[in-house]
Each structure stands twice: as structure tokens, then as C-alpha cells.
């Protein structure tokens, strides 16, 4: 007997081309791993991941309202947003946002699958 999945299942979305169809249908949106406010470029493929609607806004809020003030204060000088994948899916199951040096801030945005069940 299989365990019912929680949330959406993007295991069948295994390429950018397959992600663009649900994006056009309004089910997924682009998210910039390194946002423009920190020097990210919106047209670089390796800076773009696709996520369910609303999660780009969640990350934008973290970047602009938590990390940017810490950077202005000099509390953090390094930034990363690292996607975590499951199987062959092109859609990350989670994105870990980290700002460090000299301080430290880390949070993880659960996107789908097993990441939604983590404490």
C-alpha cells in the first residue's frame, strides 16, 4: 500500500520544456535563485527555477525584508539560494536560502514532495 502524496507532484516535469507548459497554464512561475536586487540576472538559465504560484513572492519577501536589511547593516555579505531536487524532476522540492558572514541566516522554502513533510 502506497502512502498518499502531500501537495502537488512534479515528478513528471523532467525538463525546462516540460516546465514551460504548466507555467503558461498558470500553474508554475519562474523564480530567480539570485535576485536582481543582489546582482542576479533574469535571463541566465542557471539562475531560474520553476515553482508553484506564490512561492516566488515568498522568496522575494525573504530577500527584500529579511536579507536585504541584514546586508545593509553589514550583518551578512554572502548569499546563496540552493535548489534541492528529487529524482529526475526539473522542479526543485525545496530551496535553501542562506546569508552569511559575519552573521548567519538560513531558511528553507518547501516546494513539493518529501520537503513538505519535513519539520
Residue pairs with C-beta under 8 A, 6 or more apart in sequence:
5 113
6 113
6 116
6 117
7 112
7 113
7 116
8 52
8 112
9 112
9 113
10 89
10 90
10 91
10 112
10 113
11 86
11 87
11 88
11 89
11 113
12 18
12 89
13 19
13 22
13 50
13 89
13 90
13 91
14 88
14 89
14 90
15 90
16 45
16 50
16 90
18 90
19 28
19 50
19 90
19 91
20 50
22 28
22 50
23 29
23 30
23 50
26 53
27 52
27 53
28 50
28 51
28 52
28 53
28 91
29 50
29 51
29 52
29 53
29 55
29 56
30 48
30 49
30 50
30 56
31 48
31 49
31 50
31 51
31 55
31 56
31 59
31 95
32 40
32 42
32 47
32 48
32 56
33 40
33 47
33 48
33 49
33 81
33 82
33 83
33 95
34 40
34 41
34 47
34 79
34 81
35 59
35 60
35 63
36 42
37 63
37 64
37 68
38 63
38 67
38 68
38 71
38 79
40 47
41 47
42 48
49 83
49 91
49 92
49 95
50 90
50 91
51 91
51 92
51 95
51 111
52 111
52 112
55 109
55 111
58 109
59 81
59 95
59 97
59 109
62 97
62 107
62 109
63 97
66 105
67 76
67 79
67 97
67 99
67 105
70 76
70 99
70 103
70 105
71 77
71 79
71 99
74 102
75 102
75 103
76 99
76 100
76 101
76 102
76 103
76 104
76 105
77 100
77 101
77 102
78 98
78 99
78 100
78 101
79 97
79 98
79 99
80 96
80 97
80 98
81 95
81 96
81 97
81 98
82 95
82 96
82 98
83 92
83 94
83 95
84 92
84 93
84 94
84 95
84 96
84 115
85 91
85 92
85 93
86 93
86 113
86 114
91 111
91 112
92 111
93 110
93 111
93 112
93 113
93 114
93 115
94 108
94 109
94 110
94 111
94 115
94 118
95 108
95 109
95 111
96 106
96 107
96 108
96 109
97 105
97 106
97 107
97 108
97 109
98 104
98 105
98 106
99 105
99 106
108 115
108 118
110 116
110 118
